[in-house]
């Protein structure tokens, strides 16, 4: 109930928040004229205090206002507020109560004001009139809706459990379980047993049992090398040492080989029609093969990708490094006699590859006059190489869903790779043919000017020039 209070020369409105909502939906206002004896008596009965003197506003534990709010402007908003915030049972019964207060046509009016269905308002009105009490934890009476599948068909869960037993796997260290079969497969076998169950029902049942379809997750590492942690700390130390001194630090690696042709490339693009590509990725149907070898400059956030058309060999890797130094590195780091290379422990730049060290000595150390320090990441830790996440990942994202139909198109995608942090990438095609199986003799290895580091010497070494560079 809302109250319209009339004092000597001023009208004020007093109400609680709930009473304001009632007043905005249905106009229930009691006028109390404090200028009369009956009005003052009514005021004392309601508010347990003396009525205000002259035109002073009341100081009650209720909200007061000197201006009456416009019920027409706030009625719909207040009704929507009720529909959004009240729990289902309270909303239904409160709407029914308002319908009773309105009287004839109240169900339709309250339905329009609150946005509730007329059946809901009518049901709430019936509950209020009959004073139907529900348990505190329930919003509706028991017995409504369809029976669960396990109760409607007692054979459902035992048969499904039997089907699952032979197709389920589990983690011995936890309660996680999974199955390799599909919901369609289970539905078909249940149908053969005379049980009609929807896929959503089977999914809900198996989820309740803790079973779901899962894919392989690369989360387990192989046997760790005892010097793994020491090598990571050493790489961190050397990298910080070179960067603080303004010396070049590069991360190198070969990206996955790509077939050039109208082949499927994983990913999606915004298009009206999808690309139509060949249904098989046979190398014989390709125009060629792309062998990207990347060089990422950590300090300058620049990538240089040399795309070979032959093989990924140690000679190809060192040629790419030499070209990078002549085209970009020398100008970016003038008068710097040292270079730090971070790379994996396998592949064309692996720590066991003799040809890798031999070409670094002859072409980069002797040819460019650089002291080349190489730090290899431990076996199985290639994902920690900065080039993987700072360069190659963005190239893959940039050409995702686009078939690499030509070398020019592939190079265009590499060159257009950008990031918010300012990554810039250059790319060039290398047509030279590289042969595999080239060997380096023991005498040639003995002639290297190589210095092994005291920490993990097989992974960390420096090749110094044997003569002054040009």
TIDRENNU-348537 format. One line per 10 residues: number of its first residue (from 0); for each residue x, y, z of N, C-alpha, C. Coordinates in steps of 0.02 Angstrom, whole numbers, plus 50000, padded with zeros to 5 digits. Atoms other than C-alpha are relative to their C-alpha. Layout:
BEGIN
NUM> X,Y,Z,X,Y,Z,X,Y,Z; ...
This chain:
BEGIN
0> 50043,49940,50000,50000,50000,50000,50045,50062,50000; 49966,49936,50000,50060,50175,49960,49953,50052,50031; 50039,49952,49963,50003,50326,50060,50014,50071,49974; 49996,49930,50021,49968,50504,50003,49986,50043,50061; 50005,49963,49937,50001,50616,50152,49989,50074,49984; 50015,49929,50009,49923,50789,50156,50010,50035,50066; 49989,49959,49940,49992,50912,50284,49968,50068,49989; 50032,49935,50003,49953,51098,50303,49995,50026,49928; 50001,49972,50068,50006,51153,50128,50043,49958,49953; 49953,50039,50039,50111,51012,50061,49977,49929,49998
10> 50019,50070,50009,50077,50838,49992,50064,49960,49992; 49942,50044,50005,50209,50701,50018,49976,49928,49993; 50016,50070,50012,50212,50519,49970,50047,49957,50042; 49960,50046,49959,50272,50381,50089,49984,49929,49980; 50011,50070,50022,50298,50201,50034,50066,49962,50007; 49941,50043,50004,50417,50056,50040,50012,49982,49927; 49984,50018,50069,50503,49988,49883,49949,49952,49972; 50049,50048,50024,50384,49841,49870,49933,50034,49988; 50063,49964,50009,50235,49957,49893,50002,50045,49940; 49994,49959,50060,50304,50070,49757,49987,49958,49938
20> 50012,50044,50058,50306,49923,49636,49926,49985,49993; 50072,50013,50002,50126,49881,49683,49963,50061,49973; 50034,49939,50020,50075,50061,49660,50010,50015,49926; 49987,49986,50069,50159,50073,49490,49962,49953,49954; 50036,50048,50042,50070,49918,49426,49925,50009,50007; 50072,49988,49989,49900,49946,49506,49995,50059,50047; 50005,49938,49963,49846,50111,49576,49963,49989,50066; 50029,50009,49934,49819,50073,49761,50032,50053,50045; 49974,49945,49960,49843,50236,49858,49947,50021,50051; 50045,49976,49948,49767,50287,50023,50020,50071,50018
30> 49987,49930,49985,49752,50472,50055,49986,50013,50074; 50006,49983,49929,49781,50531,50234,50007,50075,50007; 50000,49928,49992,49735,50712,50269,50014,50017,50073; 49980,49985,49931,49831,50764,50424,49971,50066,50026; 50031,49938,49978,49734,50927,50431,49936,49986,50039; 50060,50019,49965,49586,50831,50501,50017,49955,50059; 49989,50042,49941,49569,50739,50666,50001,49926,49979; 50001,50070,50022,49526,50574,50579,50064,49982,49962; 49938,50013,50037,49677,50592,50466,50059,49992,50047; 49944,50006,49953,49795,50621,50612,49996,49935,50039
40> 50008,50063,49965,49721,50472,50704,50022,49941,49956; 49980,50053,50047,49744,50363,50550,50076,49998,49992; 49928,49996,50007,49923,50424,50534,50035,49967,50059; 49969,50030,49940,49964,50375,50716,49992,49924,49999; 50012,50072,50001,49887,50203,50689,50048,49965,49952; 49957,50032,50051,49992,50167,50533,50074,50006,50018; 49928,49989,49994,50160,50244,50574,50025,50002,50072; 49981,50004,49929,50158,50234,50766,50039,50063,50021; 49966,49938,49981,50213,50415,50781,49952,50058,49987; 50042,49942,50008,50142,50590,50784,50005,50024,49927
50> 49998,49974,50069,50095,50667,50616,50045,50062,49996; 49955,49942,50007,50212,50802,50546,49963,50065,50012; 50028,49934,49988,50183,50981,50599,50013,50045,49940; 49998,49953,50056,50152,51114,50470,50019,49962,49936; 49982,50032,50065,50238,51067,50304,50066,49963,50004; 49936,50036,49994,50390,50976,50376,49991,49930,49973; 50004,50069,50023,50427,50810,50288,50009,49952,50057; 49996,50051,49948,50410,50654,50394,50069,49970,50003; 49935,50032,49990,50562,50568,50467,49988,49928,50023; 50016,50069,49983,50500,50390,50466,50051,49953,49968
60> 49957,50050,50030,50591,50229,50424,49971,49976,49934; 50027,50017,50065,50516,50235,50253,50022,50055,49952; 49978,49953,50051,50553,50324,50090,49949,50055,49993; 50045,49944,50008,50480,50498,50071,50022,50042,49941; 49985,49959,50058,50469,50615,49925,49951,50058,50000; 50042,49941,50004,50401,50788,49897,49961,50003,49936; 50035,49999,50064,50342,50747,49724,49978,49930,49983; 50028,50065,50015,50231,50604,49674,50027,49975,49933; 49975,50026,50064,50312,50492,49541,49943,49985,49953; 50050,50013,50051,50219,50468,49381,49993,49924,49991
70> 50006,50072,50005,50150,50291,49386,49999,49976,49928; 50004,50023,50070,50120,50284,49199,50069,49992,49969; 49934,50003,50031,50303,50315,49158,50043,49944,50027; 49958,50051,49970,50377,50186,49278,49966,49932,50008; 50038,50062,49989,50241,50052,49276,50031,49941,49963; 49972,50055,50039,50314,49946,49136,50069,49980,50023; 49932,50014,49978,50492,49962,49198,50000,49961,50066; 50005,50035,49937,50443,49907,49374,49976,49929,49990; 50026,50067,50013,50346,49759,49306,50054,49956,49970; 49945,50039,50029,50494,49703,49202,50052,49983,50052
80> 49953,50013,49945,50603,49720,49356,49979,49939,50041; 50026,50058,49963,50491,49597,49448,50013,49936,49962; 49994,50061,50040,50494,49472,49305,50072,49976,49995; 49930,50020,50008,50684,49474,49296,50032,49978,50066; 49963,50010,49938,50733,49471,49480,49967,49950,50047; 50032,50045,49953,50602,49368,49573,50010,49927,49979; 50000,50071,50017,50620,49178,49581,49934,49979,49969; 50058,50020,50039,50494,49079,49481,49936,49998,50042; 50060,50007,49959,50373,49039,49623,49976,50068,50025; 50020,49934,49975,50375,49214,49699,49974,50044,49944
90> 50023,49960,50057,50357,49294,49528,49929,49980,49980; 50066,50025,50020,50208,49184,49485,49947,50020,50050; 50050,49985,49949,50119,49210,49651,49990,50075,50009; 50007,49928,49994,50155,49396,49658,49958,50028,49942; 50041,49979,50057,50083,49418,49482,49928,49981,50010; 50069,50020,49984,49930,49319,49538,49968,50046,50050; 50027,49954,49950,49910,49433,49689,49980,50067,49968; 50017,49938,50034,49916,49588,49578,49938,49992,49957; 50060,50011,50040,49787,49510,49463,49938,50001,50043; 50057,49999,49954,49672,49485,49612,49983,50072,50019
100> 50012,49931,49981,49694,49668,49662,49968,50040,49944; 50030,49964,50056,49652,49730,49488,49927,49981,49991; 50069,50023,50008,49495,49624,49480,49986,49975,49930; 50020,50024,50066,49406,49595,49316,50052,50020,49947; 49950,49987,50051,49530,49579,49173,50070,50006,50027; 49935,49991,49970,49675,49578,49294,50053,49952,49972; 49951,50049,50025,49757,49420,49223,50032,50026,49936; 49973,49976,50064,49777,49495,49049,50041,50063,50010; 49963,49938,49989,49832,49664,49115,50068,49987,50032; 49936,50016,49966,49964,49594,49232,50046,49961,49954
110> 49960,50036,50049,50021,49475,49095,50035,50048,49953; 49971,49951,50045,50049,49625,48982,50053,50042,50035; 49953,49957,49965,50137,49728,49115,50064,49964,50019; 49942,50037,49976,50254,49593,49180,50035,49960,49946; 49970,50041,50052,50286,49499,49018,49992,49926,50012; 50012,50071,49986,50230,49335,49098,49941,49974,49959; 50054,50030,50037,50117,49215,49007,49936,50002,50043; 50064,49996,49964,49932,49228,49052,49987,49937,50040; 50010,50062,49963,49932,49045,49104,50039,50002,50066; 49960,49995,49938,50071,49082,49229,49966,50045,50050
120> 50035,49954,49954,49977,49230,49302,49938,49967,50028; 50062,50034,49977,49816,49128,49311,50017,49946,50052; 49980,50051,49953,49909,48987,49398,50020,50031,50067; 49981,49966,49938,49985,49108,49524,49939,50027,50037; 50062,49976,49969,49813,49184,49556,49964,49944,50036; 50032,50057,49969,49744,49012,49591,50036,49978,50064; 49961,50020,49941,49886,48971,49712,49988,50048,50058; 50012,49951,49947,49857,49133,49808,49930,49993,50029; 50069,50007,49976,49668,49110,49818,49992,49937,50041; 50006,50064,49965,49685,48927,49872,50052,49992,50055
130> 49946,50002,49949,49838,48966,49981,50038,49933,49997; 49962,50062,50010,49934,48819,49906,50072,50011,50021; 49931,49994,49975,50098,48798,50000,50043,49946,49968; 49952,50047,50029,50248,48716,49916,50059,49993,50047; 49938,50005,49961,50404,48647,50000,50048,50056,49982; 49957,49942,50010,50535,48781,50020,50048,49992,49942; 49949,50012,50052,50657,48700,49899,49970,49992,49930; 50030,50013,50065,50531,48678,49757,49967,50064,49973; 50033,49945,50034,50466,48802,49629,49934,49978,49969; 50062,50026,50030,50329,48688,49558,49979,49938,50039
140> 50024,50061,49969,50222,48543,49615,50034,49939,49969; 49971,50062,50025,50287,48366,49596,49955,49969,49947; 50038,50037,50049,50235,48260,49450,49995,50032,49932; 50004,49967,50064,50253,48385,49309,50055,49977,49953; 49949,50017,50049,50346,48348,49148,50004,49925,49986; 49991,50070,50021,50403,48187,49065,50044,49963,50050; 49960,50039,49954,50474,48047,49170,50070,49989,49972; 49932,50014,50024,50663,48019,49161,50002,49933,49963; 49994,50060,50041,50719,47886,49037,50013,49939,50042; 49984,50058,49958,50787,47774,49174,49938,49973,50035
150> 50062,50024,49968,50614,47767,49256,49949,49977,49948; 50047,50021,50051,50514,47757,49096,50020,49935,49967; 49975,50062,50030,50624,47617,49027,50053,49970,50045; 49952,50027,49951,50706,47514,49166,50059,49965,49968; 49944,50036,50031,50814,47418,49041,50052,50047,49970; 49956,49953,50036,50894,47576,48971,50070,50004,50029; 49934,49991,49971,51036,47605,49093,50040,49935,50004; 49960,50061,50000,51087,47421,49117,50028,49981,49932; 49976,50018,50067,51098,47392,48929,50054,50049,49977; 49950,49950,50019,51192,47556,48900,50065,49989,50038
160> 49940,50013,49960,51312,47514,49042,50038,49941,49971; 49968,50059,50030,51347,47345,48961,50034,50018,49935; 49970,49978,50063,51381,47428,48793,50063,50042,50012; 49944,49955,49986,51498,47554,48873,50060,49963,50026; 49945,50034,49965,51602,47428,48970,50058,49982,49955; 49947,50022,50045,51699,47365,48818,50030,50057,49960; 49977,49944,50041,51724,47537,48742,50023,50059,50041; 49982,49945,49956,51780,47640,48890,50072,49991,50024; 49933,49999,49972,51953,47688,48950,50000,50050,50058; 49998,49957,49941,52006,47776,49109,50070,50018,50021
170> 49936,49978,49973,52145,47869,49196,50010,49965,50067; 49990,50036,49936,52219,47759,49333,50015,50046,50059; 49984,49954,49946,52267,47915,49433,49942,50045,50019; 50059,49959,49983,52093,47994,49434,49938,49962,49979; 50063,50032,50017,51910,47956,49405,49977,50018,49930; 50019,49982,50068,51910,48021,49226,49997,49938,49956; 50008,50055,50048,51844,47900,49095,49976,50028,49934; 50021,49978,50066,51812,47915,48910,49988,49939,49955; 50016,50054,50047,51750,47813,48762,50016,50024,49930; 49982,49982,50069,51802,47808,48580,49941,49993,49953
180> 50059,50007,50042,51628,47767,48513,49958,50064,50001; 50042,49941,50007,51501,47896,48457,49932,49988,50030; 50068,50006,49975,51328,47933,48525,49954,49966,49949; 50041,50032,50052,51254,47877,48358,50008,49924,50003; 49987,50072,49995,51336,47707,48381,49961,49970,50058; 50038,50025,49942,51260,47686,48555,49925,50001,49986; 50071,49996,50016,51090,47744,48493,49978,49943,49955; 50017,50053,50046,51093,47616,48354,49995,49933,50036; 50001,50063,49964,51134,47471,48470,49943,49997,50051; 50058,49999,49955,51004,47527,48596,49935,49988,49961
190> 50059,50012,50041,50876,47530,48456,49993,49928,49980; 50003,50072,50016,50923,47352,48410,49973,49960,50059; 50026,50034,49940,50876,47305,48589,49930,50023,50017; 50069,49978,49989,50707,47390,48574,49993,50061,50044; 50002,49941,49957,50752,47549,48669,50012,50061,49956; 49994,49939,50040,50722,47716,48584,50024,50056,50046; 49971,49947,49959,50838,47845,48664,50032,50052,49956; 49970,49946,50039,50888,48014,48596,50074,50007,50016; 49928,49990,49988,51071,48060,48577,50013,50045,50059; 49991,49955,49942,51050,48201,48703,49989,49963,50066
200> 50012,50040,49940,50981,48076,48830,50060,49957,50016; 49940,50042,49990,51129,47959,48804,50058,50043,50024; 49945,49956,49979,51249,48106,48820,49993,50020,50073; 50011,49980,49931,51169,48163,48983,50014,49943,50048; 49988,50058,49957,51175,47987,49055,50074,49987,50008; 49928,50014,49997,51357,47961,49010,50038,50055,50036; 49969,49946,49963,51402,48132,49076,49991,49991,50075; 50013,50013,49929,51321,48085,49241,50046,49944,50026; 49953,50054,49982,51432,47929,49241,50073,50023,49997; 49932,49975,50006,51586,48037,49209,50035,49977,49937
210> 49971,50026,50062,51611,47973,49031,49984,50050,49945; 50011,49956,50057,51633,48081,48876,50051,49985,49946; 49951,50007,50054,51720,48084,48708,50058,50047,50013; 49940,49959,49989,51897,48146,48727,50052,49986,49946; 49947,50008,50049,52043,48174,48611,50067,49995,50037; 49934,50005,49971,52227,48143,48640,50026,50070,50017; 49972,49937,49977,52313,48282,48737,50075,49991,50010; 49927,50004,49993,52500,48311,48720,50019,50036,50065; 49985,49970,49935,52532,48340,48904,50055,49962,50037; 49949,50041,49965,52655,48202,48953,50067,50007,49965
220> 49933,49996,50027,52840,48227,48928,50034,49932,50005; 49961,50061,49997,52959,48087,48890,50051,50003,50057; 49949,50002,49948,53107,48042,48997,50043,50063,49996; 49964,49936,50000,53190,48205,49046,50075,49989,50007; 49928,50001,49994,53374,48233,49022,50020,50029,50067; 49981,49974,49933,53462,48260,49189,50025,50072,49998; 49973,49932,50005,53538,48423,49124,49950,50048,49968; 50051,49959,50034,53374,48491,49053,49992,50068,50034; 50012,49938,49964,53343,48622,49188,50062,50044,49998; 49938,49961,50002,53525,48675,49190,50009,50034,49932
230> 49994,49971,50066,53520,48703,49002,49952,50058,49990; 50048,49945,50005,53364,48810,49013,50026,50062,50037; 49973,49943,49962,53445,48919,49146,50060,50031,49964; 49941,49974,50035,53604,48934,49043,49979,50040,49938; 50025,49963,50058,53506,48986,48887,49972,50068,50022; 50028,49937,49974,53414,49116,48989,50056,50049,50018; 49944,49957,49980,53579,49183,49057,50036,50028,49939; 49964,49977,50059,53666,49192,48887,49957,50049,49960; 50044,49956,50038,53515,49271,48804,49998,50070,50032; 50001,49936,49966,53505,49407,48936,50067,50036,49994
240> 49933,49970,50006,53693,49435,48926,50010,50033,49932; 49992,49973,50067,53691,49462,48737,49953,50060,49989; 50047,49946,50012,53534,49569,48735,50019,50063,50039; 49980,49942,49960,53596,49683,48875,50060,50036,49968; 49941,49970,50032,53758,49710,48777,49986,50025,49930; 50017,49977,50067,53664,49751,48616,50024,49954,49945; 49976,50047,50050,53729,49595,48528,49941,49961,49971; 50056,50035,50033,53620,49499,48404,49986,49932,50030; 50024,50065,49976,53517,49353,48469,49945,49978,49952; 50049,50024,50049,53422,49249,48340,49978,49930,50019
250> 50028,50067,49991,53310,49097,48353,49986,49972,49931; 50006,50029,50067,53313,48979,48204,49967,49932,50003; 50031,50066,50005,53215,48827,48148,49970,49993,49930; 50034,50014,50064,53138,48744,47995,49927,49986,50014; 50072,50011,49993,52949,48754,47980,49978,49939,49961; 50027,50058,50035,52839,48612,47920,50000,50011,49925; 49999,49996,50073,52860,48576,47735,49929,50004,49973; 50065,49990,50029,52713,48629,47626,50001,49981,49926; 50007,50016,50071,52654,48559,47459,49970,50060,49964; 50025,49945,50040,52627,48691,47326,49951,49972,49948
260> 50051,50024,50045,52465,48660,47233,49931,50012,50030; 50069,49990,49977,52277,48657,47253,49981,49947,50051; 50010,50049,49946,52282,48559,47416,49965,50034,50059; 50034,49975,49940,52181,48577,47575,50051,50028,50050; 49960,49970,49947,52255,48693,47706,49954,50009,50060; 50043,49998,49941,52184,48676,47882,49984,50072,50019; 50022,49934,49979,52085,48824,47946,49938,50020,49960; 50060,49974,50032,51934,48928,47893,50009,50073,49982; 49999,49930,50022,51910,49092,47800,49929,50024,49989; 50066,49971,50013,51763,49211,47781,49990,50005,49925
270> 50013,50002,50071,51696,49172,47608,49927,49980,49988; 50068,50023,50018,51528,49148,47521,50001,49927,49982; 49993,50069,50021,51589,48984,47447,50069,49975,50020; 49934,50026,49980,51730,48871,47510,50044,49987,49939; 49953,50019,50052,51886,48838,47409,49989,49926,49982; 50004,50069,50023,51871,48680,47305,50071,49976,49986; 49932,50025,50005,52032,48581,47324,50000,49926,49983; 49994,50070,50018,52097,48410,47275,49982,49957,50060; 50021,50044,49945,52030,48264,47376,50056,49959,50028; 49941,50036,49974,52204,48186,47398,50061,50045,49996
280> 49939,49959,49998,52369,48267,47446,50060,49958,49976; 49944,50039,50028,52481,48164,47333,50056,50047,49979; 49944,49957,50021,52655,48241,47313,50009,50002,49924; 49993,50001,50073,52650,48189,47130,49955,50051,49966; 50045,49950,50029,52508,48313,47101,50022,50071,50016; 49978,49934,49979,52605,48458,47178,50046,50031,49948; 49954,49963,50044,52695,48592,47078,50070,50003,50030; 49936,49998,49966,52834,48589,47206,49992,49994,50074; 50000,50006,49927,52880,48587,47389,50033,50062,50029; 49974,49941,49966,52909,48733,47506,50032,49979,50065
290> 49963,50017,49939,53042,48714,47641,50018,50065,50034; 49986,49936,49967,53032,48869,47754,50051,49992,50057; 49951,49997,49945,53185,48902,47863,49998,50071,50027; 50011,49934,49970,53153,49044,47984,50056,50024,50044; 49951,49967,49956,53268,49166,48073,49963,50057,50034; 50037,49949,49962,53189,49271,48211,50048,50040,50043; 49958,49954,49962,53279,49423,48282,49961,50020,50063; 50036,49988,49938,53228,49433,48466,49997,50074,50018; 49998,49930,49978,53282,49613,48496,49958,50045,49954; 50034,49956,50048,53207,49689,48337,49930,49975,49982
300> 50065,50030,50016,53052,49575,48328,49989,49996,49924; 50002,50008,50072,53089,49536,48146,50010,49928,49981; 49993,50068,50024,53071,49374,48052,50023,50000,49928; 49975,50009,50068,53162,49318,47896,49993,49926,49984; 50014,50069,50018,53103,49161,47808,50029,49987,49931; 49969,50020,50063,53207,49078,47672,49967,49935,49978; 50042,50055,50022,53095,48962,47573,50037,49961,49946; 49965,50043,50048,53192,48822,47491,49951,49959,49960; 50041,50043,50042,53125,48713,47353,50030,49930,49994; 49965,50064,50005,53244,48566,47381,49992,49960,50065
310> 50000,50039,49939,53287,48487,47548,50021,50043,50059; 49980,49966,49939,53308,48542,47728,50065,49968,50025; 49934,50026,49981,53494,48514,47755,50037,50051,50041; 49959,49954,49961,53628,48590,47865,50030,50054,49956; 49972,49951,50046,53704,48676,47713,49948,50054,49984; 50054,49953,50012,53536,48758,47674,49990,50046,50060; 50010,49960,49940,53518,48817,47855,50055,50052,50007; 49944,49952,49992,53692,48897,47859,49999,50051,49944; 50006,49950,50053,53667,48978,47689,49948,50052,50017; 50052,49952,49980,53507,49057,47756,50028,50048,50053
320> 49971,49957,49949,53603,49122,47908,50050,50050,49970; 49952,49956,50032,53742,49193,47799,49965,50055,49960; 50037,49949,50038,53617,49281,47684,49967,50050,50047; 50031,49954,49953,53526,49352,47835,50051,50050,50027; 49949,49955,49972,53688,49423,47906,50021,50053,49949; 49979,49953,50051,53737,49503,47742,49945,50050,49982; 50055,49957,50022,53564,49573,47702,49970,50042,50056; 50035,49965,49945,53498,49624,47874,50042,50006,50063; 49966,50001,49936,53608,49576,48021,50058,50049,50005; 49941,49957,49997,53765,49672,47977,49980,50073,50006
330> 50022,49931,49996,53669,49835,47953,49965,50014,50067; 50035,49990,49937,53564,49810,48110,50047,49999,50059; 49952,50006,49944,53714,49766,48220,50071,50014,49975; 49932,49985,50024,53866,49858,48154,50052,49994,50055; 49942,50005,49954,54033,49826,48237,49987,49951,50057; 50011,50052,49950,53966,49676,48333,50034,49936,49977; 49962,50059,50023,54087,49529,48324,49971,49933,50023; 50027,50062,49972,53976,49402,48412,49926,49991,49981; 50069,50017,50018,53812,49313,48371,49979,49940,50041; 50028,50056,49962,53703,49201,48479,49943,49969,49961
340> 50051,50037,50037,53599,49068,48393,49965,49951,50047; 50040,50047,49961,53458,48977,48484,49965,49953,49951; 50029,50048,50048,53402,48817,48397,49983,49935,50036; 50017,50065,49973,53333,48643,48425,50061,49955,50002; 49944,50047,49996,53441,48494,48463,49998,49948,49943; 50005,50047,50056,53382,48398,48308,49988,50037,49935; 50013,49971,50064,53347,48426,48125,50064,50022,49965; 49942,49979,50039,53462,48514,48003,50050,50039,50041; 49954,49964,49956,53537,48618,48145,50010,49964,50066; 49992,50039,49939,53553,48477,48271,50071,50001,50027
350> 49934,49996,49968,53696,48470,48394,50046,49942,49979; 49959,50056,50022,53756,48303,48322,50020,50005,49926; 49988,49994,50072,53760,48362,48140,50069,50032,49989; 49933,49973,50013,53941,48382,48088,49999,50054,49946; 50004,49951,50054,53896,48474,47928,49976,50067,50025; 50024,49937,49971,53806,48606,48032,50059,50039,50030; 49943,49966,49969,53963,48646,48132,50052,50019,49948; 49949,49988,50051,54077,48634,47980,49982,50062,49958; 50021,49942,50040,53975,48758,47877,49997,50063,50042; 49999,49941,49957,53954,48876,48026,50072,50027,50006
360> 49930,49979,49994,54144,48879,48043,50025,50032,49936; 49972,49976,50063,54185,48903,47859,49963,50060,49972; 50039,49948,50033,54042,49014,47800,49983,50059,50044; 50022,49946,49956,53987,49115,47951,50056,50027,50043; 49946,49977,49956,54134,49120,48072,50058,50027,49959; 49943,49978,50040,54275,49127,47945,49979,50050,49946; 50020,49957,50056,54177,49206,47802,49976,50069,50021; 50026,49936,49977,54092,49343,47903,50039,50029,50058; 49961,49975,49945,54219,49359,48042,49963,50006,50065; 50041,49999,49940,54094,49319,48179,50019,49945,50048
370> 49996,50052,49948,54114,49227,48343,49928,49975,50011; 50068,50026,49999,53959,49116,48331,49990,49954,50060; 50017,50041,49941,53889,49050,48496,49933,49966,49987; 50060,50039,50013,53760,48912,48479,49977,49967,50065; 50030,50033,49942,53642,48854,48618,49940,49960,49975; 50053,50044,50022,53531,48704,48581,49951,49988,50058; 50050,50020,49950,53368,48673,48673,50002,49925,50010; 49997,50073,49988,53359,48501,48755,49952,49961,49956; 50044,50043,50040,53280,48355,48664,49930,50001,50028; 50070,49997,49979,53090,48364,48669,49977,50067,50025
380> 50018,49934,49975,53090,48549,48711,49999,50051,49943; 49999,49954,50057,53077,48624,48536,49946,50053,50005; 50053,49950,49995,52914,48712,48581,50020,50061,50042; 49977,49942,49961,53014,48826,48697,50043,50046,49958; 49962,49957,50045,53113,48894,48550,49958,50060,49981; 50042,49941,50011,53053,49075,48531,49970,50006,49931; 50025,49993,50069,53032,49063,48342,49934,49962,49991; 50061,50040,50007,52894,48933,48364,49938,50042,50015; 50060,49963,49978,52773,49047,48456,49999,50073,49978; 49997,49930,50018,52833,49218,48398,50000,50013,49925
390> 49999,49990,50073,52846,49188,48210,49959,49947,49964; 50033,50052,50039,52790,49019,48144,49925,49995,50015; 50071,50006,49983,52624,49018,48238,49959,50053,49963; 50037,49946,50033,52573,49186,48161,49998,49989,49925; 50002,50016,50072,52622,49129,47986,49945,49949,49987; 50052,50051,50009,52511,48975,48007,49930,50030,50006; 50065,49968,49993,52367,49084,48066,49984,50043,49939; 50011,49954,50055,52390,49205,47922,49978,49963,49936; 50021,50036,50061,52375,49073,47785,49953,49942,50014; 50047,50054,49984,52252,48959,47874,49939,50002,49954
400> 50057,50006,50044,52115,48898,47758,50011,50021,49928; 49984,49979,50068,52203,48961,47601,50046,49949,49967; 49955,50046,50034,52273,48833,47479,50060,50037,49970; 49939,49969,50025,52453,48874,47433,50011,49977,49929; 50000,50023,50069,52433,48861,47246,50063,50020,49962; 49939,49980,50035,52598,48946,47201,50050,50024,50052; 49948,49975,49956,52764,48998,47276,49988,50074,50016; 50012,49928,49989,52717,49182,47253,49946,50011,50053; 50054,49992,49952,52557,49159,47352,50024,49983,50071; 49973,50018,49934,52648,49071,47495,50045,50054,50027
410> 49956,49947,49978,52781,49206,47501,49960,50063,50019; 50042,49942,49983,52645,49340,47500,49969,49994,50069; 50028,50010,49933,52562,49264,47653,50053,50009,50054; 49947,49993,49949,52728,49256,47745,50018,50073,50009; 49980,49929,49995,52772,49436,47704,49946,50043,50032; 50055,49960,49972,52600,49499,47757,49983,49982,50072; 50012,50018,49930,52610,49420,47929,50017,50058,50046; 49990,49944,49954,52589,49553,48063,49970,49982,50068; 50028,50008,49934,52554,49562,48249,49992,50069,50031; 50010,49936,49965,52497,49698,48369,50064,50026,50032
420> 49938,49979,49968,52671,49701,48445,50053,50021,49949; 49955,49972,50050,52750,49755,48280,50042,49950,49962; 49961,50049,50038,52812,49593,48203,50000,50017,49926; 49993,49992,50072,52878,49615,48026,50038,49940,49973; 49971,50061,50027,52923,49469,47914,50020,50011,49927; 49975,50000,50069,53027,49458,47756,50007,49929,49976; 49995,50068,50027,53030,49308,47641,50031,50003,49931; 49970,50005,50066,53129,49254,47489,50004,49927,49981; 49998,50068,50027,53136,49100,47378,50072,49981,49985; 49932,50027,50012,53294,48993,47370,49993,49942,49952
430> 50007,50052,50051,53304,48892,47209,50057,49950,49999; 49941,50044,50002,53470,48808,47246,49981,49929,50022; 50011,50071,49984,53472,48618,47251,50051,49977,50051; 49956,50023,49946,53544,48542,47410,49998,49924,50002; 49993,50073,49997,53607,48363,47422,50004,49977,50072; 49996,50031,49934,53586,48253,47573,50057,49950,50002; 49949,50051,49991,53715,48135,47644,50071,50024,49995; 49932,49975,50002,53866,48251,47634,50034,49989,50068; 49966,50019,49938,53994,48195,47762,50059,50046,50014; 49942,49961,49977,54128,48284,47863,50046,49951,50037
440> 49953,50049,49972,54284,48185,47908,50023,50020,50069; 49973,49986,49933,54367,48173,48078,50054,50053,49996; 49947,49951,50007,54514,48275,48014,49970,50070,49993; 50032,49935,50008,54398,48416,47960,49969,50023,50065; 50028,49980,49936,54310,48414,48128,50054,50022,50049; 49945,49981,49955,54477,48423,48218,50027,50069,49983; 49974,49935,50021,54518,48580,48119,49954,50057,50020; 50045,49947,49979,54369,48675,48189,50028,50039,50058; 49980,49958,49944,54406,48822,48303,49940,50006,50047; 50060,50005,49959,54271,48768,48427,50018,50000,50073
450> 49990,49996,49927,54260,48808,48611,49937,49975,50034; 50057,50028,49964,54146,48700,48716,49991,50037,50066; 50014,49964,49938,54060,48787,48861,50001,49951,50059; 49998,50045,49943,54078,48717,49037,49932,49971,50019; 50068,50023,49985,53888,48700,49056,49972,49964,49939; 50029,50039,50055,53814,48561,48948,50041,50010,49935; 49956,49984,50058,53961,48565,48824,49975,49973,49933; 50024,50026,50065,53873,48458,48693,49946,50045,49970; 50053,49956,50024,53733,48588,48680,50022,50073,49993; 49977,49931,50000,53834,48748,48704,50072,50004,49976
460> 49931,49995,50027,53986,48796,48601,50005,50065,49960; 49986,49938,50038,54067,48945,48514,50051,49984,49946; 49954,50008,50057,54148,48941,48342,50030,50069,49985; 49966,49937,50010,54278,49078,48322,50036,50000,49932; 49967,49996,50066,54355,49141,48159,50072,49974,50003; 49931,50023,50005,54515,49055,48106,50043,50050,49963; 49965,49945,50033,54561,49208,48002,49953,50060,49999; 50040,49939,50000,54502,49387,47990,49949,49999,49944; 50052,49998,50050,54339,49409,47899,50007,50060,49956; 49996,49943,50046,54312,49529,47753,49973,50063,50031
